[in-house]
Amino acid sequence: MSIVLEVGTKNYIDDLLSIKKALSHMESLVGGYNGYVLSDPSSKFGWTFFKLAFKSNLQNGIEEKFSDMMAKYRWSDQTQKFAKFMTDYLHSRGCDVTIKSVD
């Protein structure tokens, strides 16, 4: 099952570049190239939202490499743990975004 996250930002252009750099770095770490798809953005109330879908090769690589870190999150749902991990990862790479999982 591939995970889809909804990403929200107030500075789409800058954050999109930061997200792409961060995901490229993550792809290098886990060896999962071309592992995500970005949807077209939509704007509401000064925020820009878009969907970030992970392909199974990147998602599985992240879950395997960082399983010890994800296990520390309190959520029981693996999708929520993944979303929280990606939020923390992107924040650490300078992306000022909000992330929630899409069912």
C-alpha positions as CSV (number, residue, x, y, z in Angstrom):
1,M,0.0,0.0,0.0
2,S,1.5,3.3,-1.0
3,I,1.1,6.2,1.4
4,V,-0.3,9.6,0.2
5,L,0.4,12.7,2.3
6,E,-1.2,16.1,2.0
7,V,1.4,18.9,2.3
8,G,0.5,22.4,3.2
9,T,2.8,25.4,2.9
10,K,2.6,29.2,3.0
11,N,5.6,29.6,0.7
12,Y,5.1,27.1,-2.1
13,I,8.0,27.9,-4.4
14,D,10.7,27.8,-1.8
15,D,9.3,24.9,0.1
16,L,8.8,22.8,-3.0
17,L,12.5,23.2,-3.9
18,S,13.4,22.3,-0.3
19,I,11.1,19.2,-0.4
20,K,12.5,18.0,-3.6
21,K,16.1,18.4,-2.3
22,A,15.2,16.6,0.9
23,L,13.4,13.7,-0.9
24,S,16.3,13.4,-3.3
25,H,18.6,13.0,-0.3
26,M,16.3,10.4,1.2
27,E,16.2,8.5,-2.1
28,S,20.0,8.4,-2.1
29,L,20.0,7.1,1.5
30,V,17.6,4.2,0.9
31,G,18.4,3.6,-2.8
32,G,14.8,4.2,-4.0
33,Y,14.9,6.4,-7.0
34,N,11.9,8.1,-8.7
35,G,10.0,7.1,-5.5
36,Y,7.4,9.8,-5.2
37,V,4.8,11.8,-7.2
38,L,3.6,15.3,-6.5
39,S,0.1,16.5,-7.5
40,D,-0.8,19.9,-8.8
41,P,-1.1,22.5,-6.1
42,S,-4.3,24.2,-4.9
43,S,-4.5,27.4,-2.8
44,K,-6.8,28.2,0.0
45,F,-6.6,31.0,2.6
46,G,-3.0,31.9,1.9
47,W,-1.9,28.2,2.1
48,T,-0.9,26.0,-0.9
49,F,-1.8,22.3,-0.6
50,F,-0.6,19.4,-2.7
51,K,-0.4,15.7,-2.4
52,L,2.8,13.7,-2.1
53,A,2.4,10.1,-3.0
54,F,5.2,7.6,-2.2
55,K,5.9,4.7,-4.5
56,S,6.5,1.4,-2.7
57,N,10.3,1.3,-3.4
58,L,10.9,4.6,-1.5
59,Q,8.3,4.0,1.1
60,N,9.6,0.5,2.0
61,G,13.2,1.8,2.0
62,I,12.3,4.5,4.4
63,E,10.4,2.2,6.7
64,E,13.2,-0.4,6.8
65,K,16.1,2.1,7.2
66,F,14.4,4.2,9.9
67,S,12.2,1.5,11.6
68,D,13.8,2.2,14.9
69,M,13.0,5.9,14.8
70,M,9.4,5.3,13.6
71,A,8.9,2.8,16.4
72,K,9.3,5.6,18.9
73,Y,6.3,7.5,17.7
74,R,3.2,6.9,19.8
75,W,0.7,6.3,17.1
76,S,-0.4,2.7,16.5
77,D,-1.2,3.3,12.8
78,Q,1.9,2.8,10.6
79,T,0.6,5.5,8.2
80,Q,0.5,8.1,11.0
81,K,4.0,7.1,12.1
82,F,5.2,7.5,8.6
83,A,3.5,11.0,8.2
84,K,5.0,12.1,11.5
85,F,8.5,10.9,10.6
86,M,8.3,12.7,7.2
87,T,7.1,15.9,9.0
88,D,10.1,15.7,11.3
89,Y,12.5,14.9,8.5
90,L,11.3,17.7,6.2
91,H,11.4,20.2,9.1
92,S,15.0,19.1,9.9
93,R,15.8,19.8,6.2
94,G,14.4,23.4,6.4
95,C,10.9,22.8,5.0
96,D,8.2,24.8,6.8
97,V,5.3,22.6,6.0
98,T,2.3,20.8,7.6
99,I,1.7,17.2,6.7
100,K,-1.3,14.9,7.2
101,S,-2.0,11.5,5.8
102,V,-4.8,11.1,3.2
103,D,-6.9,8.0,3.5
